[in-house]
Amino acid sequence: MSLESALGNLIEVATTPLADRIYPLQIPSSAGLPNAVYQRISTRREPTLAGPNGLALARVQIDIFAATKAEVDSLATTVRGLLDGYRGTTSGVKIQETRLENEQDQFETNTEVWRVILDFIIRFEE
C-alpha cells in the first residue's frame, strides 16, 4: 500500500466526521461536507555510499473542507493531533517520523467553503 493510502486509512478510522469522506487527489463532485483530500507533493531519497537505504522523506498535503470555520478548525486539530509526531506501522507502511511542516487557513469565496491545508513531512521505509 502507498504511504498516501495508509495515511488516508489512518485518518478515516480515527476521525469519525471524515470517515468515508477522505479522498486521494480529487474530491468527487457528489461528496458532501465535511471532506478532505490528500496527495503526495514530493519525495526525497537520501543517497548513501552503499546505494539506496530504503528510506524516503515525503511531503504530504492534506486539505480539509467544511461549511463553517469552527468545523474545519476542529477537524484540522484532530488530524494534526493524530499525525504530528506519529510513528508506527499503519496499513503495512512503516513510518519513522511525521511532523507538521506548515498549516494554512483559507476561505473559498466561489464555493463559500472553509479550508485548512496541512503539510506534513514523513520519513518512512519503502
Residue, then its C-alpha position, 0 to 999 in steps of 0.5 A: m500500500s502507498l504511504e498516501s493510502a495508509l495515511g488516508n486509512l489512518i485518518e478515516v478510522a480515527t476521525t469519525p466526521l471524515a470517515d468515508r469522506i477522505y479522498p486521494l487527489q480529487i474530491p468527487s463532485s457528489a461528496g458532501l461536507p465535511n471532506a478532505v483530500y490528500q496527495r503526495i507533493s514530493t519525495r526525497r531519497e537520501p543517497t548513501l555510499a552503499g546505494p539506496n537505504g530504503l528510506a524516503l522523506a515525503r511531503v504530504q498535503i492534506d486539505i480539509f473542507a467544511a461549511t463553517k470555520a469552527e468545523v474545519d478548525s476542529l477537524a484540522t486539530t484532530v488530524r494534526g493531533l493524530l499525525d504530528g509526531y506519529r510513528g508506527t506501522t499503519s496499513g503495512v507502511k512503516i513510518q519513522e517520523t511525521r511532523l507538521e511542516n506548515e498549516q494554512d487557513q483559507f476561505e473559498t469565496n466561489t464555493e463559500v467553503w472553509r479550508v485548512i491545508l496541512d503539510f506534513i513531512i514523513r520519513f518512512e521505509e519503502 
